[in-house]
Amino acid sequence: MSASQTATTPVEQIVDTRAPGADSCVNLTNAAVDALAPGSSFVLVADHDPIGLCHMLDAERPGVVAWQSVENGPTTWRVRFTKVLAVSGPPDGR
C-alpha cells in the first residue's frame, strides 16, 4: 500500500442507552439488530447489566444474533451484538 492509500476499517456502531431521553434499552437494541446486515455488529452501552436483554434476544430471535460481553460494570456495561442470520418472514408470507 502506498503512502497515499489508507486501509478503511468499518466503524462499529455504538448504541448508548445512558443518554438522557434515550428510548428503552430493549427498543434501541431491537432497532439496532433490525438494521444490521449479516456479519455486522454494534456495541450496546448501558448503566446496568443487560444480561436479561441478551437472554431475551436469544429466546425471541434464536440464532439471529450472537453477543459477547466487552465490559462488565460496575458503572458501565458494554455488549457486542453481531447479526448471524438474515431474518425472513414466515414461508406462507403472513
N, C-alpha and C positions, 0 to 999 in steps of 0.2 A: 504494500500500500504506500503510495507517495505521500509526501508531507501535506499536499493539498486535499487528500482524501481523508475522511474520518469514518470510522465504523459507527453505525447507528444502532443504539441499543433501545429496544422498546421501553417506554416509560410505563411502569406499573401504576395503575390507578390506586389511589388511596380513598377509602370511604371512611370518613371520620365522623363517628356518631356523637362525639363530645361537643360539637359546635352548638352554640346557643340557637334554639329554634329548629334544630335538626329534627327530621322525621324520626319515627321509631327505628330502632336498630333492625328489627325484623323487616320493615318496609324498605329501608335503604339497602339491606343485604339482598332481598328478593329482587329488587330493581337492578342491582349491580350484576347479580347472577344472570338474570334475563338478558342483559345487554352484552354479556361475554360471548366471544366466539370460542369454539372448542380449542383448548390448549392455552387460552388466555387466562390471566389471573388478576386479582385485586387484593389489596390488604385492607382488612377491616380494623379500625382503631376504636377502642371502646374504653370507658372508665369503669367497666365491670367485666367479670369473666363471661364471655359469650359462649361457653360450652353448651348451654341449653339450646342456643340457636344452631350451633353446629350439629347437634343430635337431631334437632327438628328438621334441618335440611336433609340429613341422612334418611330420615323416615319419610318425609314428604316428596323428596326428589332422589330416590335411590339410584346411585350410580351416575348422577349428573355432575356433582361437584366433589372434589377432594379438598380437604382442609388440613392445614398444618399450623400449629401454634408457633408464633415467632417471638412473642414477648408475653410473659405471664405475670403481670402485676408487679407490685401491689397497687400502683395507681393507674397504670396503662396496660391494656392487653392488646396484642396485635395477632391477627389470624390471617393467613394467606388462603384464599379460596381459588381453586383452579377448576375451570369447566372441563369435564372429561368427555361428556357426550353431548351431541346436539339433541334437543328435545323436539319430538314431533307430536302431533295430535294423535288421537285415537285412530285406529285403522279405518273405522267407518266414517271418519270426517266430522263427527259430532264434537 
